[in-house]
Amino acid sequence: MGLIWTIIIGLVAGVIARLISRAPNEPSGFIMTALLGVVGAVVATWLGQAIGWYGVNDRAGLIGAVVGALVVLAIWNMVAGRRGVSNTLDDSRL
């Protein structure tokens, strides 16, 4: 049951994070949004435990998951922005 709630909270957190962040290189789709939120919840839990905000058996809530998802989105946009998009079709040859 804990895994199902993590996925549900992750999905909601991912949707909220995507609404807050309007970056050009956002991952799209239902599964990517859910993964974004779940990874955000894991990041928020890890950081919260490292800082001392959460105990060993505590997990981040919805707000923590949204903040974690925003951190993951920021990292995603930095990585995706550096890759760039190359145009493989040369219009001058047409």
N, C-alpha and C positions, 0 to 999 in steps of 0.2 A: 504494500500500500504506500510505503514511503517513496518508492520510485515513481508511482503514478502521480502523487502530489508534487514531486519535484518537477516532473514534466509539465504539469498544469501550471504551476507557479512560474516555471521557466518560459512557457509560452506567453503567459500574460506579461511577464517582465520583458521579454523580447519585443512584444508588440508595443509596449509603452516606450521602451528605449528607441525603437525605430521611429515612433511618433515624435519623440523629443529631438532626436538627432536627424537632421536633414542633410547628411553628407552625400556626395554624389556616388560613392562606391559602396553602397550598402548591399549586403547579401539579401536576396529576395526569396520568397517562397515560404510555405508553411513550415517545412522541415528545417530550413535554415533559421527561421525566426525562433522556432522552439529550441534549436541547438544554441543559438545566440543567448537566449535567456538561461538555459541550463548551465552553459559555460560561465555566464555572468554570475549565476548563483554560486557556482563552485569557486570562482575567483573571489567573490565577496566573502564567502565562508573562510577561505584560506587566508585572505588578508585580515579579516576580523579576528581570527584565531592567532595570527602572527602578532597583531597589535595588542591583543589582550581583551578585545571587546566581547568575544564569544568564548565560551568554554570548549572543552574537547568534544563534547557530544552535542553542542549547539550548532544550528545552521542559520544562515542568513535568511531573513524574511523577504517580503516582496520588495520593500524599498532597497534593501541591500542588494538584491538580485538585479534590480533596475540599474543601480549605480555600477554594479559589476558588469552588466551588459553594455552600459555606456563606455566603460573602460575598454572592453573587448572591441566595441565598434570603433573607438579611437585608434586602437592598435591596428585593426583591420584596414581602416582608411589610410593610415601611414604606410602600411605594407602595400596595399593595392595602388596607392598613388605613386609609389616609387617604381612599380613594374611598368607602368605606362601601357598604352595600347598602340601596337604597330599595325599599320595598314598594309596588308599583304597584296592588295590589288593596286596596281599602278594605273591610274586613270589616263596617264599620258600615252599609254600604248593602245588605247581603244580607238 
